[in-house]
Amino acid sequence: MEPDYFIDREPYAEFIPRIEGIDKAINLSSTDLFDFNLEASPILQVLCGRALEQGLIEVKEEHEFDSFKKHNRKFKQLRESELLETQRLEAIALRK
């Protein structure tokens, strides 16, 4: 026969701390409390606006950088083609 592990015992006594000191109360009106919508909404709008503005600036800078790189590539190609043309004309002049 197996032993019974779930022996019925008396429940433990619940600990209730002794009350010390005296209770105090305060009277508050509804206008004294923090109004989240009124106080935090402007801060949130500024933060969101700044984040969007910063993101837009970064996108514009990236577009400008890509445009600069494209313009730089075209300039290098033009310079190279002009250099080749100049060398060709110099070679013709040398042959004459």
GROMACS elastic network, one bead per residue, 0.5 to 0.9 nm:
[ bonds ]
;  ai    aj funct       b0    kb
    2     5     6  0.89835   500
    4     7     6  0.63942   500
    6     9     6  0.86918   500
    8    11     6  0.89780   500
    9    12     6  0.88119   500
   10    13     6  0.87537   500
   11    14     6  0.86834   500
   12    15     6  0.89517   500
   16    19     6  0.88818   500
   17    20     6  0.89659   500
   19    22     6  0.85078   500
   28    31     6  0.80780   500
   28    32     6  0.62812   500
   28    33     6  0.77020   500
   29    32     6  0.55158   500
   29    33     6  0.74439   500
   30    33     6  0.58542   500
   30    34     6  0.88727   500
   31    34     6  0.78573   500
   31    35     6  0.82037   500
   32    35     6  0.88675   500
   34    38     6  0.85054   500
   34    39     6  0.74144   500
   35    38     6  0.54448   500
   35    39     6  0.59422   500
   35    40     6  0.80694   500
   36    39     6  0.52450   500
   36    40     6  0.53653   500
   36    41     6  0.73108   500
   37    40     6  0.56836   500
   37    41     6  0.53436   500
   37    42     6  0.86056   500
   38    41     6  0.59676   500
   38    42     6  0.76332   500
   39    42     6  0.68045   500
   39    43     6  0.76143   500
   40    43     6  0.53012   500
   40    44     6  0.61022   500
   40    45     6  0.86386   500
   41    44     6  0.50768   500
   41    45     6  0.61353   500
   41    46     6  0.86939   500
   42    45     6  0.50422   500
   42    46     6  0.62467   500
   42    47     6  0.86658   500
   43    46     6  0.51855   500
   43    47     6  0.62236   500
   43    48     6  0.86427   500
   44    47     6  0.51084   500
   44    48     6  0.60831   500
   44    49     6  0.83866   500
   45    48     6  0.52220   500
   45    49     6  0.59230   500
   45    50     6  0.84786   500
   46    49     6  0.50524   500
   46    50     6  0.60314   500
   46    51     6  0.85394   500
   47    50     6  0.51983   500
   47    51     6  0.61624   500
   47    52     6  0.86557   500
   48    51     6  0.50986   500
   48    52     6  0.61686   500
   48    53     6  0.84953   500
   49    52     6  0.52163   500
   49    53     6  0.60329   500
   49    54     6  0.85352   500
   50    54     6  0.59996   500
   50    55     6  0.84956   500
   51    54     6  0.51560   500
   51    55     6  0.61593   500
   51    56     6  0.86276   500
   52    55     6  0.50589   500
   52    56     6  0.61415   500
   52    57     6  0.86173   500
   53    56     6  0.51044   500
   53    57     6  0.62068   500
   53    58     6  0.86821   500
   54    57     6  0.50853   500
   54    58     6  0.62393   500
   54    59     6  0.87153   500
   55    58     6  0.51197   500
   55    59     6  0.62620   500
   55    60     6  0.86776   500
   56    59     6  0.51244   500
   56    60     6  0.61999   500
   56    61     6  0.86130   500
   57    60     6  0.51091   500
   57    61     6  0.61252   500
   57    62     6  0.85847   500
   58    61     6  0.50621   500
   58    62     6  0.61230   500
   58    63     6  0.86014   500
   59    62     6  0.50967   500
   59    63     6  0.61851   500
   59    64     6  0.85644   500
   60    63     6  0.50832   500
   60    64     6  0.60716   500
   60    65     6  0.85452   500
   61    65     6  0.60481   500
   61    66     6  0.85878   500
   62    65     6  0.50438   500
   62    66     6  0.61973   500
   62    67     6  0.85551   500
   63    66     6  0.51363   500
   63    67     6  0.61226   500
   63    68     6  0.85625   500
   64    67     6  0.50110   500
   64    68     6  0.60861   500
   64    69     6  0.86331   500
   65    69     6  0.62072   500
   65    70     6  0.86550   500
   66    69     6  0.50889   500
   66    70     6  0.62233   500
   66    71     6  0.86124   500
   67    70     6  0.51128   500
   67    71     6  0.61305   500
   67    72     6  0.84991   500
   68    71     6  0.50700   500
   68    72     6  0.59963   500
   68    73     6  0.85953   500
   69    73     6  0.61856   500
   69    74     6  0.86989   500
   70    73     6  0.51557   500
   70    74     6  0.63442   500
   70    75     6  0.86593   500
   71    74     6  0.51409   500
   71    75     6  0.61446   500
   71    76     6  0.86699   500
   72    75     6  0.50275   500
   72    76     6  0.61847   500
   72    77     6  0.86501   500
   73    76     6  0.51440   500
   73    77     6  0.62281   500
   73    78     6  0.86358   500
   74    77     6  0.51151   500
   74    78     6  0.61478   500
   74    79     6  0.85530   500
   75    78     6  0.51023   500
   75    79     6  0.60526   500
   75    80     6  0.85010   500
   76    79     6  0.50283   500
   76    80     6  0.60177   500
   76    81     6  0.85347   500
   77    80     6  0.50814   500
   77    81     6  0.61135   500
   77    82     6  0.85529   500
   78    81     6  0.51241   500
   78    82     6  0.60970   500
   78    83     6  0.84972   500
   79    82     6  0.51172   500
   79    83     6  0.60680   500
   79    84     6  0.86357   500
   80    84     6  0.61882   500
   80    85     6  0.85833   500
   81    84     6  0.50853   500
   81    85     6  0.61508   500
   81    86     6  0.85898   500
   82    86     6  0.60799   500
   82    87     6  0.85561   500
   83    86     6  0.50627   500
   83    87     6  0.61456   500
   83    88     6  0.85419   500
   84    87     6  0.50761   500
   84    88     6  0.60918   500
   84    89     6  0.86342   500
   85    88     6  0.50160   500
   85    89     6  0.61919   500
   85    90     6  0.85948   500
   86    89     6  0.51202   500
   86    90     6  0.61199   500
   86    91     6  0.85569   500
   87    90     6  0.50451   500
   87    91     6  0.60859   500
   87    92     6  0.86392   500
   88    91     6  0.51055   500
   88    92     6  0.63090   500
   88    93     6  0.87023   500
   89    92     6  0.50872   500
   89    93     6  0.62037   500
   89    94     6  0.86012   500
   90    94     6  0.60693   500
   90    95     6  0.86319   500
   91    94     6  0.50363   500
   91    95     6  0.62600   500
   91    96     6  0.88143   500
   92    95     6  0.51894   500
   92    96     6  0.64809   500
   93    96     6  0.52581   500
